[in-house]
């Protein structure tokens, strides 16, 4: 006779945390696409768009990082993979911050580092979002 035991590893992700986490990805995507458009057209306005997208991504990812650190600090909210999630989100934020500093330079001086950093921030934010939403919340013991 088999018995199923359900364990609750953590509570569900807070809805505001989820919105901020998921919202950082399209903002970093917009920055990467704007940098790509600037690399192809040399229209300076594209770097301005990228800079604003980066600032928005930093705000969203920064607040999501505060939520993640709060979840790390509370034992009943700690789940498998939350450390990896917090590290990925921190790496995305730091990369985005460095990217913002690169975009503060002249438009031509921001290339190609700006494009590379935008793509790296996008990949890290996407990975953090994937890990953040894929954390185990419930399980069945065999």
C-alpha positions in Angstrom: 0.0 0.0 0.0 1.5 3.3 -1.1 0.9 6.5 0.7 1.3 9.9 -0.9 2.7 12.6 1.3 2.4 16.2 0.1 5.1 18.6 1.2 4.8 22.3 0.8 8.2 23.8 0.0 7.2 27.4 -0.2 4.2 29.6 -0.8 3.4 30.7 -4.3 5.3 33.6 -5.7 3.7 36.9 -4.8 1.7 38.4 -7.7 3.6 41.7 -7.6 6.9 39.8 -7.5 5.8 37.8 -10.6 4.7 40.9 -12.5 8.0 42.6 -11.8 10.1 39.6 -12.6 8.2 38.9 -15.9 8.2 42.6 -16.8 12.0 42.9 -16.7 12.4 40.5 -19.7 10.5 42.6 -22.3 12.2 45.7 -21.2 15.7 44.2 -21.6 14.5 42.7 -24.9 13.5 46.2 -26.0 16.9 47.5 -25.1 18.6 44.7 -27.1 16.3 45.4 -30.1 16.9 49.1 -29.9 20.7 48.5 -29.8 20.4 46.2 -32.8 18.4 48.9 -34.7 21.1 51.5 -33.9 23.8 49.2 -35.1 22.0 48.8 -38.4 20.7 52.4 -38.9 23.0 54.7 -36.9 20.0 56.8 -35.8 21.0 58.2 -32.4 17.4 58.0 -31.1 17.7 54.2 -30.9 20.4 54.5 -28.2 18.1 56.8 -26.2 15.3 54.2 -26.5 17.7 51.5 -25.3 18.8 53.6 -22.4 15.2 54.1 -21.2 14.4 50.4 -21.7 17.5 49.6 -19.6 16.3 51.9 -16.8 12.9 50.3 -16.8 14.4 46.8 -16.7 16.7 47.9 -13.8 13.7 49.2 -11.8 11.6 46.1 -12.4 14.5 43.7 -11.8 15.7 45.6 -8.8 12.3 45.4 -7.0 12.1 41.7 -7.9 15.6 41.3 -6.5 14.4 42.8 -3.2 11.5 40.3 -3.2 13.9 37.5 -3.9 16.3 38.5 -1.1 13.3 38.8 1.3 12.3 35.2 0.3 15.9 34.1 0.9 15.8 35.6 4.4 12.6 33.9 5.5 12.9 30.2 6.1 9.3 29.4 5.3 9.5 31.0 1.9 12.8 29.3 0.9 12.4 26.8 -1.9 14.7 24.7 -4.0 16.5 26.8 -6.5 15.8 30.2 -4.9 19.6 30.8 -4.4 20.3 30.2 -8.1 17.3 32.4 -9.0 18.6 35.3 -6.8 22.1 35.0 -8.2 20.8 35.1 -11.8 18.6 38.1 -11.0 21.5 39.9 -9.3 23.8 39.1 -12.3 21.1 40.5 -14.7 20.8 43.6 -12.6 24.5 44.2 -12.4 24.9 43.6 -16.1 22.0 46.0 -16.8 23.6 48.6 -14.5 26.9 48.4 -16.3 25.0 48.6 -19.6 23.3 51.8 -18.4 26.7 53.3 -17.7 27.9 52.3 -21.2 24.8 53.9 -22.7 25.4 57.1 -20.8 28.4 57.7 -23.2 28.1 59.1 -26.7 25.9 57.0 -29.0 28.8 55.8 -31.2 31.0 55.1 -28.1 28.3 52.8 -26.7 28.8 50.3 -29.5 29.5 47.3 -29.6 29.7 47.0 -25.8 26.1 48.2 -25.4 24.7 45.6 -27.8 26.7 42.8 -26.2 25.7 43.9 -22.6 22.0 44.3 -23.7 22.0 40.7 -25.1 23.7 39.4 -21.9 21.3 41.2 -19.6 18.4 39.8 -21.7 19.7 36.2 -21.4 20.3 36.6 -17.7 16.9 38.1 -17.0 15.2 35.4 -19.1 17.1 32.7 -17.2 16.2 34.3 -13.9 12.5 34.4 -14.9 12.6 30.8 -16.0 14.2 29.6 -12.8 12.0 31.9 -10.7 8.8 30.5 -12.1 10.0 26.9 -12.3 10.9 26.6 -8.6 9.3 23.5 -7.0 6.4 24.5 -4.8 4.8 21.2 -4.0 5.9 17.7 -4.4 4.9 14.1 -3.7 7.2 11.8 -1.6 7.3 8.2 -2.7 
